[in-house]
Each structure stands twice: as structure tokens, then as C-alpha cells.
Amino acid sequence: MEAVVGETLRLVVPAGGLILFSGDMLHSSVPNTSGVTRFSIDFRTVNAGDAAARRGAPCVDRYCTGTSMRDFVRASDRAAMPDDIVALYDDASAENGHLVYT
């Protein structure tokens, strides 16, 4: 893996490589100028206890608005993320926030 440091940090991994990171860090992309197709498969998880306690990585380079917390479901029974936890992260930038995936 190669890291190019400047104004940004870019991780270049070999084909089939893996990067594991917090969604509140390293969360951006750059144009693909390689001439080959790049695929990215994301697996996102949230621990409800950590979310309720607002424990997690510090937000250092995330500039999005809103929250995707309402999109998470519990693996055991597909129950929605509780509204009180979603409310902790909702910044009211979405007019009618709703579950994106069912």
C-alpha cells in the first residue's frame, strides 16, 4: 500500500486490497484517472450502544449533511434503528428524512 501525502492522504492498494476505516475518517474520493474500472464494495455497520452513547471516531474530514442512521437495521430481526438514536445524529438538513432501503 502506498500513501501519497500532501493536502490529502490517498491510499493506493493493490487489486483485491482492503481498507478498513471509520466512516468519519478517510471518507472522500478522487477522480479515477487509471484508465481501468474501479469497483468499491462497502459494508457498513453501527453498534447501537455506541451510537446511543455517541462513541466513535472523531469527525475530521466528513462534510456531508443529514444522517444515514435510519437506514440501518438490526441483523437478528431487521428492526429499524430506534428513533431516539437517529435523532441524536439528525441535523434537520433533510426535509422529509425516510428509510432509503427496506
mmCIF file of the C-alpha atoms, coordinates in Angstrom:
data_MODEL
# 
_entry.id   MODEL 
# 
loop_
_atom_site.group_PDB 
_atom_site.id 
_atom_site.type_symbol 
_atom_site.label_atom_id 
_atom_site.label_alt_id 
_atom_site.label_comp_id 
_atom_site.label_asym_id 
_atom_site.label_entity_id 
_atom_site.label_seq_id 
_atom_site.pdbx_PDB_ins_code 
_atom_site.Cartn_x 
_atom_site.Cartn_y 
_atom_site.Cartn_z 
_atom_site.occupancy 
_atom_site.B_iso_or_equiv 
_atom_site.pdbx_formal_charge 
_atom_site.auth_seq_id 
_atom_site.auth_comp_id 
_atom_site.auth_asym_id 
_atom_site.auth_atom_id 
_atom_site.pdbx_PDB_model_num 
ATOM 1   C CA . MET A 1 1   ? 0.000   0.000   0.000   1.00 0.00 ? 1   MET A CA 1 
ATOM 2   C CA . GLU A 1 2   ? 1.248   3.466   -0.865  1.00 0.00 ? 2   GLU A CA 1 
ATOM 3   C CA . ALA A 1 3   ? 0.238   6.693   0.843   1.00 0.00 ? 3   ALA A CA 1 
ATOM 4   C CA . VAL A 1 4   ? 0.626   9.958   -1.051  1.00 0.00 ? 4   VAL A CA 1 
ATOM 5   C CA . VAL A 1 5   ? 0.749   12.853  1.391   1.00 0.00 ? 5   VAL A CA 1 
ATOM 6   C CA . GLY A 1 6   ? 0.016   16.464  0.520   1.00 0.00 ? 6   GLY A CA 1 
ATOM 7   C CA . GLU A 1 7   ? -3.140  18.360  1.195   1.00 0.00 ? 7   GLU A CA 1 
ATOM 8   C CA . THR A 1 8   ? -4.835  14.958  1.240   1.00 0.00 ? 8   THR A CA 1 
ATOM 9   C CA . LEU A 1 9   ? -3.930  11.408  2.132   1.00 0.00 ? 9   LEU A CA 1 
ATOM 10  C CA . ARG A 1 10  ? -4.607  8.903   -0.664  1.00 0.00 ? 10  ARG A CA 1 
ATOM 11  C CA . LEU A 1 11  ? -4.278  5.205   -0.063  1.00 0.00 ? 11  LEU A CA 1 
ATOM 12  C CA . VAL A 1 12  ? -3.430  3.167   -3.143  1.00 0.00 ? 12  VAL A CA 1 
ATOM 13  C CA . VAL A 1 13  ? -3.976  -0.537  -2.542  1.00 0.00 ? 13  VAL A CA 1 
ATOM 14  C CA . PRO A 1 14  ? -3.280  -3.422  -4.895  1.00 0.00 ? 14  PRO A CA 1 
ATOM 15  C CA . ALA A 1 15  ? -6.106  -5.114  -6.815  1.00 0.00 ? 15  ALA A CA 1 
ATOM 16  C CA . GLY A 1 16  ? -8.188  -7.068  -4.322  1.00 0.00 ? 16  GLY A CA 1 
ATOM 17  C CA . GLY A 1 17  ? -6.866  -4.946  -1.468  1.00 0.00 ? 17  GLY A CA 1 
ATOM 18  C CA . LEU A 1 18  ? -8.886  -3.889  1.542   1.00 0.00 ? 18  LEU A CA 1 
ATOM 19  C CA . ILE A 1 19  ? -9.087  -0.693  3.564   1.00 0.00 ? 19  ILE A CA 1 
ATOM 20  C CA . LEU A 1 20  ? -10.914 -0.766  6.896   1.00 0.00 ? 20  LEU A CA 1 
ATOM 21  C CA . PHE A 1 21  ? -11.775 2.669   8.259   1.00 0.00 ? 21  PHE A CA 1 
ATOM 22  C CA . SER A 1 22  ? -14.310 4.675   10.188  1.00 0.00 ? 22  SER A CA 1 
ATOM 23  C CA . GLY A 1 23  ? -16.947 6.457   8.125   1.00 0.00 ? 23  GLY A CA 1 
ATOM 24  C CA . ASP A 1 24  ? -15.955 9.657   9.927   1.00 0.00 ? 24  ASP A CA 1 
ATOM 25  C CA . MET A 1 25  ? -12.410 9.411   8.568   1.00 0.00 ? 25  MET A CA 1 
ATOM 26  C CA . LEU A 1 26  ? -10.942 8.895   5.097   1.00 0.00 ? 26  LEU A CA 1 
ATOM 27  C CA . HIS A 1 27  ? -14.360 9.500   3.641   1.00 0.00 ? 27  HIS A CA 1 
ATOM 28  C CA . SER A 1 28  ? -13.922 11.050  0.226   1.00 0.00 ? 28  SER A CA 1 
ATOM 29  C CA . SER A 1 29  ? -12.969 10.059  -3.278  1.00 0.00 ? 29  SER A CA 1 
ATOM 30  C CA . VAL A 1 30  ? -10.843 11.311  -6.139  1.00 0.00 ? 30  VAL A CA 1 
ATOM 31  C CA . PRO A 1 31  ? -11.274 11.011  -9.895  1.00 0.00 ? 31  PRO A CA 1 
ATOM 32  C CA . ASN A 1 32  ? -10.214 7.663   -11.342 1.00 0.00 ? 32  ASN A CA 1 
ATOM 33  C CA . THR A 1 33  ? -7.550  8.519   -13.936 1.00 0.00 ? 33  THR A CA 1 
ATOM 34  C CA . SER A 1 34  ? -6.084  4.996   -14.147 1.00 0.00 ? 34  SER A CA 1 
ATOM 35  C CA . GLY A 1 35  ? -7.854  4.015   -17.374 1.00 0.00 ? 35  GLY A CA 1 
ATOM 36  C CA . VAL A 1 36  ? -9.319  0.896   -15.728 1.00 0.00 ? 36  VAL A CA 1 
ATOM 37  C CA . THR A 1 37  ? -12.607 0.354   -13.945 1.00 0.00 ? 37  THR A CA 1 
ATOM 38  C CA . ARG A 1 38  ? -12.559 0.608   -10.171 1.00 0.00 ? 38  ARG A CA 1 
ATOM 39  C CA . PHE A 1 39  ? -15.101 -1.247  -8.047  1.00 0.00 ? 39  PHE A CA 1 
ATOM 40  C CA . SER A 1 40  ? -15.826 -0.431  -4.450  1.00 0.00 ? 40  SER A CA 1 
ATOM 41  C CA . ILE A 1 41  ? -17.937 -2.645  -2.198  1.00 0.00 ? 41  ILE A CA 1 
ATOM 42  C CA . ASP A 1 42  ? -18.884 -1.093  1.120   1.00 0.00 ? 42  ASP A CA 1 
ATOM 43  C CA . PHE A 1 43  ? -20.010 -2.892  4.248   1.00 0.00 ? 43  PHE A CA 1 
ATOM 44  C CA . ARG A 1 44  ? -21.266 -0.504  6.897   1.00 0.00 ? 44  ARG A CA 1 
ATOM 45  C CA . THR A 1 45  ? -22.101 -1.427  10.458  1.00 0.00 ? 45  THR A CA 1 
ATOM 46  C CA . VAL A 1 46  ? -23.206 0.514   13.506  1.00 0.00 ? 46  VAL A CA 1 
ATOM 47  C CA . ASN A 1 47  ? -23.219 -0.618  17.115  1.00 0.00 ? 47  ASN A CA 1 
ATOM 48  C CA . ALA A 1 48  ? -26.475 0.745   18.564  1.00 0.00 ? 48  ALA A CA 1 
ATOM 49  C CA . GLY A 1 49  ? -24.977 1.040   22.065  1.00 0.00 ? 49  GLY A CA 1 
ATOM 50  C CA . ASP A 1 50  ? -22.043 3.060   20.791  1.00 0.00 ? 50  ASP A CA 1 
ATOM 51  C CA . ALA A 1 51  ? -24.368 5.196   18.670  1.00 0.00 ? 51  ALA A CA 1 
ATOM 52  C CA . ALA A 1 52  ? -26.666 5.889   21.643  1.00 0.00 ? 52  ALA A CA 1 
ATOM 53  C CA . ALA A 1 53  ? -23.650 6.896   23.763  1.00 0.00 ? 53  ALA A CA 1 
ATOM 54  C CA . ARG A 1 54  ? -22.228 8.926   20.835  1.00 0.00 ? 54  ARG A CA 1 
ATOM 55  C CA . ARG A 1 55  ? -18.983 6.916   21.000  1.00 0.00 ? 55  ARG A CA 1 
ATOM 56  C CA . GLY A 1 56  ? -16.958 6.735   17.835  1.00 0.00 ? 56  GLY A CA 1 
ATOM 57  C CA . ALA A 1 57  ? -14.105 8.141   15.846  1.00 0.00 ? 57  ALA A CA 1 
ATOM 58  C CA . PRO A 1 58  ? -13.730 11.928  15.813  1.00 0.00 ? 58  PRO A CA 1 
ATOM 59  C CA . CYS A 1 59  ? -15.166 13.576  12.707  1.00 0.00 ? 59  CYS A CA 1 
ATOM 60  C CA . VAL A 1 60  ? -12.128 15.052  10.995  1.00 0.00 ? 60  VAL A CA 1 
ATOM 61  C CA . ASP A 1 61  ? -12.867 15.100  7.265   1.00 0.00 ? 61  ASP A CA 1 
ATOM 62  C CA . ARG A 1 62  ? -16.566 14.446  6.723   1.00 0.00 ? 62  ARG A CA 1 
ATOM 63  C CA . TYR A 1 63  ? -18.554 17.303  5.251   1.00 0.00 ? 63  TYR A CA 1 
ATOM 64  C CA . CYS A 1 64  ? -21.864 15.637  4.396   1.00 0.00 ? 64  CYS A CA 1 
ATOM 65  C CA . THR A 1 65  ? -25.179 16.668  5.882   1.00 0.00 ? 65  THR A CA 1 
ATOM 66  C CA . GLY A 1 66  ? -28.022 14.601  7.253   1.00 0.00 ? 66  GLY A CA 1 
ATOM 67  C CA . THR A 1 67  ? -27.662 11.089  8.579   1.00 0.00 ? 67  THR A CA 1 
ATOM 68  C CA . SER A 1 68  ? -27.880 7.564   7.274   1.00 0.00 ? 68  SER A CA 1 
ATOM 69  C CA . MET A 1 69  ? -28.630 6.202   10.758  1.00 0.00 ? 69  MET A CA 1 
ATOM 70  C CA . ARG A 1 70  ? -32.262 5.495   9.853   1.00 0.00 ? 70  ARG A CA 1 
ATOM 71  C CA . ASP A 1 71  ? -31.061 3.175   7.068   1.00 0.00 ? 71  ASP A CA 1 
ATOM 72  C CA . PHE A 1 72  ? -29.512 0.656   9.480   1.00 0.00 ? 72  PHE A CA 1 
ATOM 73  C CA . VAL A 1 73  ? -31.448 -2.385  10.653  1.00 0.00 ? 73  VAL A CA 1 
ATOM 74  C CA . ARG A 1 74  ? -30.619 -4.959  13.320  1.00 0.00 ? 74  ARG A CA 1 
ATOM 75  C CA . ALA A 1 75  ? -29.281 -8.149  11.751  1.00 0.00 ? 75  ALA A CA 1 
ATOM 76  C CA . SER A 1 76  ? -31.191 -10.544 14.040  1.00 0.00 ? 76  SER A CA 1 
ATOM 77  C CA . ASP A 1 77  ? -34.715 -9.312  13.283  1.00 0.00 ? 77  ASP A CA 1 
ATOM 78  C CA . ARG A 1 78  ? -34.338 -6.408  10.809  1.00 0.00 ? 78  ARG A CA 1 
ATOM 79  C CA . ALA A 1 79  ? -35.749 -3.944  13.357  1.00 0.00 ? 79  ALA A CA 1 
ATOM 80  C CA . ALA A 1 80  ? -35.170 -0.303  12.451  1.00 0.00 ? 80  ALA A CA 1 
ATOM 81  C CA . MET A 1 81  ? -32.635 1.840   14.289  1.00 0.00 ? 81  MET A CA 1 
ATOM 82  C CA . PRO A 1 82  ? -34.615 3.359   17.197  1.00 0.00 ? 82  PRO A CA 1 
ATOM 83  C CA . ASP A 1 83  ? -35.881 6.880   16.501  1.00 0.00 ? 83  ASP A CA 1 
ATOM 84  C CA . ASP A 1 84  ? -34.258 8.257   19.662  1.00 0.00 ? 84  ASP A CA 1 
ATOM 85  C CA . ILE A 1 85  ? -30.824 7.178   18.384  1.00 0.00 ? 85  ILE A CA 1 
ATOM 86  C CA . VAL A 1 86  ? -31.489 8.547   14.883  1.00 0.00 ? 86  VAL A CA 1 
ATOM 87  C CA . ALA A 1 87  ? -32.498 11.881  16.445  1.00 0.00 ? 87  ALA A CA 1 
ATOM 88  C CA . LEU A 1 88  ? -29.028 12.205  18.025  1.00 0.00 ? 88  LEU A CA 1 
ATOM 89  C CA . TYR A 1 89  ? -27.479 12.384  14.544  1.00 0.00 ? 89  TYR A CA 1 
ATOM 90  C CA . ASP A 1 90  ? -30.195 14.093  12.513  1.00 0.00 ? 90  ASP A CA 1 
ATOM 91  C CA . ASP A 1 91  ? -29.167 17.657  11.701  1.00 0.00 ? 91  ASP A CA 1 
ATOM 92  C CA . ALA A 1 92  ? -32.543 18.585  10.141  1.00 0.00 ? 92  ALA A CA 1 
ATOM 93  C CA . SER A 1 93  ? -30.944 19.158  6.719   1.00 0.00 ? 93  SER A CA 1 
ATOM 94  C CA . ALA A 1 94  ? -33.317 16.631  5.160   1.00 0.00 ? 94  ALA A CA 1 
ATOM 95  C CA . GLU A 1 95  ? -36.870 17.890  4.770   1.00 0.00 ? 95  GLU A CA 1 
ATOM 96  C CA . ASN A 1 96  ? -38.590 14.527  4.982   1.00 0.00 ? 96  ASN A CA 1 
ATOM 97  C CA . GLY A 1 97  ? -35.979 12.012  6.072   1.00 0.00 ? 97  GLY A CA 1 
ATOM 98  C CA . HIS A 1 98  ? -37.083 8.466   5.407   1.00 0.00 ? 98  HIS A CA 1 
ATOM 99  C CA . LEU A 1 99  ? -35.730 4.946   5.249   1.00 0.00 ? 99  LEU A CA 1 
ATOM 100 C CA . VAL A 1 100 ? -33.885 4.560   1.933   1.00 0.00 ? 100 VAL A CA 1 
ATOM 101 C CA . TYR A 1 101 ? -33.619 0.764   1.847   1.00 0.00 ? 101 TYR A CA 1 
ATOM 102 C CA . THR A 1 102 ? -36.159 -1.735  3.105   1.00 0.00 ? 102 THR A CA 1 
# 
